[in-house]
Amino acid sequence: MKIEVLLQRLEEEQATLAVETLTQPSGREAYDFGRAVGLYAGIERAKIVLIDLVKEHERKGFDL
């Protein structure tokens, strides 16, 4: 699988999560909002890790 495809899929999932959270909140408690924010941040972190991995691969010439 190409990294670009994986990153695109993560971005699509992140956008879907953001829209769903804002249009159809699962609850009105701070916990529900915190959970949604945490999921969004986790996807963002996964994207950063993948991008850093590709940069390291290009710099060192490792095979993924």
Long-range contacts (C-beta under 8 A, 24 or more apart in sequence): 3-50, 3-53, 3-54, 3-64, 6-50, 7-47, 7-50, 7-51, 10-43, 10-46, 10-47, 10-50, 11-47, 13-43, 14-40, 14-43, 14-44, 14-47, 17-43
